[in-house]
Amino acid sequence: MIQIYPNTHIWPCNALRFHVVFDRTMDTDRALRHVRLERMRSDGNFESVTGALVDLADGLWSPDQTVMTTLFHPARVKTGLAANEQYGRTIEPGARYRIAIDPGLEDANGVPIGHVVEHDFTGSAAHNQGLAHLSTKQNAKAECVVRFDHPLDYLSACTHVRLVDRAGRTIPSVRRVEGSAIRLRPVQPSRVADVEIDPRLEDPCGNRLAGPFESATPAESAFPV
């Protein structure tokens, strides 16, 4: 299975990046050439948006080569820069888009994924507010569900939200990011003492618990919730 994050269908026009998560180790060589941002035309067909993505030959990958981070061109995201003034933001509020991945993208064994992967979304107004933690609850499946006021950046959520025991040690967990929530389930039966959230946790626009992207500064330590 291949998943694209944010997995919501509304993306702010100042989104900085998105993530593609694979269920196997991938071949990183020239991987980005298989990834496109497309915009719907007035006739209902899609066309590629040129200059939308940062042209990194191999992309940015997690150490295990299962998560590819793709960056929107920052010169078009940040206001006040020449590219933004001349061409506008890559994502425009109200316009319809999709991320498309070609079937020729190969895994580490040289096997193509074999099918087109797409994720449709609509652009929305810029989001420039810091993240807010709403709730933490444990459900009947022994999962801790941590909710925020708007969608999370996938890698940031997997890195900066963790389960800890009473000694503050990390409890190995399976994480699942679902829009503005992250679910954490211990790999082994365990009595969870706390969920710990690092203030550097970000949304796809770079806004943090510590504040908006333009002014956020990392705090000294994480805090339990």
Summary of the structure (lengths in Angstrom):
residues: 225
radius of gyration: 18.4
end to end distance: 32.2
largest distance: 59.6
contacts: 661
relative contact order: 0.17
helix: 9%
strand: 38%
